[in-house]
């Protein structure tokens, strides 16, 4: 069993903001694979399920808000007795421009509060991640405000074209693991 977690904030107020690109990528993945989300109070998340190459996959949107994502991920991991190698976090990354992405493992949070929360709750930095570029703010705009803004129209077009590629990359991660996924998909 695998767990794919789209990080973001719940609610209409945060839809289509830069910080929610992970959530939206997992939404796209669910739509393409026929999964439907339902609220699971015990997991503080919306959960979807699919089957891919005989592998059961859970899709999750934590409903805890970004800074407490670790509570949701920890609850799911514990209930299903998952190893950290079976978890993929999908989230926004300011170090990459829109349209760029990278799979990583064993890396620090780089100031991302959702990743910080998850790494603290799970007690490890050894978690597979798909980091999707959102770009950096132009001063004087602060990062905290920037991530809560929507993408510009030309950036939205770039993201729209990127999602099908990332869907295939995530499927590759499910069947081949993080090392082969990094070697195959990073820089593509």
Secondary structure, 3 states (H helix, E strand, C coil): CEEEEECCCCCHHHCCEHHHHHHHHHHHHHHHHCCCCEEEHHHCEEEEEEEECCEEEEEEEECCCHHHHHHHHHHHHHHHCCCHHHEEEEEEECCCCCCCEEEECCCCCCCCHHHHHHHHHHCCCCCEEEEEECCCCCCCCCHHHHCCCECCHHHHHHHHHHHHHHHHHHHHHHHHHHHHHHHHHCCC
